[in-house]
Amino acid sequence: MGVRFLRPAPRGWISRLIEMGNLKTTIALLCAVSIAGETVNANPNVVTYNCSDVVLTGKLTNWRDYEHFDIPDDILGHGWMTATLRVSKILKGQNADSKITVRYFGHTYLRDNTKFLFVLKPLSDGRYRIISQRMTKQKPKLADTCESAQQEQFVTN
């Protein structure tokens, strides 16, 4: 009768963290994943939106007006940008003109003259803020229903 060796279990990121002595970190990560698990979109191609948002397709023409926003330890640099959006089709939300002014936050400009699916938040001054965008050539799918408004996580401008 020979000695049988069991094959070790596959080494996943959780087992590596535990072996490295980061048990507290592992527990914190597992708690965070279990809490956030409900809000993570299982299909990254599905676009979610709030009930007060405007969802449409269109193309941008950037104004090239970068307003730097200082974030500590931000090596890329981020800022607010403005563009004119030529609306192709409104999918959800209030009616918008055929050309509207939009603002967005990022480290570089979105592509000019490329068709996107946009989720926009109306601003009090008549402009819109881009909440999210997907190129239409990626064939994004709009969520079946809107979500109730959630607390803003960044500066509105």
Sequence and secondary structure as in RCSB ss.txt:
>XXXX:A:sequence
MGVRFLRPAPRGWISRLIEMGNLKTTIALLCAVSIAGETVNANPNVVTYNCSDVVLTGKLTNWRDYEHFDIPDDI
LGHGWMTATLRVSKILKGQNADSKITVRYFGHTYLRDNTKFLFVLKPLSDGRYRIISQRMTKQKPKLADTCESAQ
QEQFVTN
>XXXX:A:secstr
            HHHHHHHTT HHHHHHHHHHHHHHTTTS SSTTEE  BTT EEEEEEEEE    EEE  TT S
S EEEEEEEEEEEEEEESS   SEEEEEEEESS   TT EEEEEEEE TTS EEEEEEEEGGG  EE SS B   
   S   
